[in-house]
Amino acid sequence: MNKPIIILDGHIRSALAAVRSLGQAGYHVIVGSHRRTGLALYSRYAMSTFIYPSPVESKDKFFSLIEHITRSHSEPPLVYAFSDATMAALTDKPSPFFQVVVPGREALSMVSDKYRTVELAHELNIPTPATYAPETYQELEKLAHDLP
């Protein structure tokens, strides 16, 4: 049997797609969500499921539960996260009990910051819509009057 794969954010449709794809490929898929209504929790390809605390409300409780669940496996399972909050909670500190499949901290920081992403697009000569980043309330007021 393949190494277990844990899919988090089972309430997000892309997580459901991953569960289906990995399950059809024969992987042992475990699904978690902070919502009991997460569609991926009810997929026929979910070998087991669990509910975790919201990583936004309690990063420490969330991280501890993921460690508890993964600790029982003979080798560290792969953990896939599908939301910014879950990725951030998992990448804050490493764990010997699981391997997180997320981009590096710098890449994650880049794509989570719209302004930095737009700056990079400009450097690469990729067209973008007009983007503004007012730093003060006065700049915001001026923009509000200047925009069509």
Secondary structure as GFF3:
##gff-version 3
##sequence-region A 1 148
A	DSSP	beta_strand	5	7	.	.	.	ID=ss1
A	DSSP	alpha_helix	13	24	.	.	.	ID=ss2
A	DSSP	beta_strand	29	33	.	.	.	ID=ss3
A	DSSP	three_ten_helix	39	42	.	.	.	ID=ss4
A	DSSP	beta_strand	46	51	.	.	.	ID=ss5
A	DSSP	alpha_helix	59	71	.	.	.	ID=ss6
A	DSSP	beta_strand	78	80	.	.	.	ID=ss7
A	DSSP	alpha_helix	84	91	.	.	.	ID=ss8
A	DSSP	beta_strand	99	101	.	.	.	ID=ss9
A	DSSP	alpha_helix	105	112	.	.	.	ID=ss10
A	DSSP	alpha_helix	114	123	.	.	.	ID=ss11
A	DSSP	alpha_helix	137	146	.	.	.	ID=ss12
###
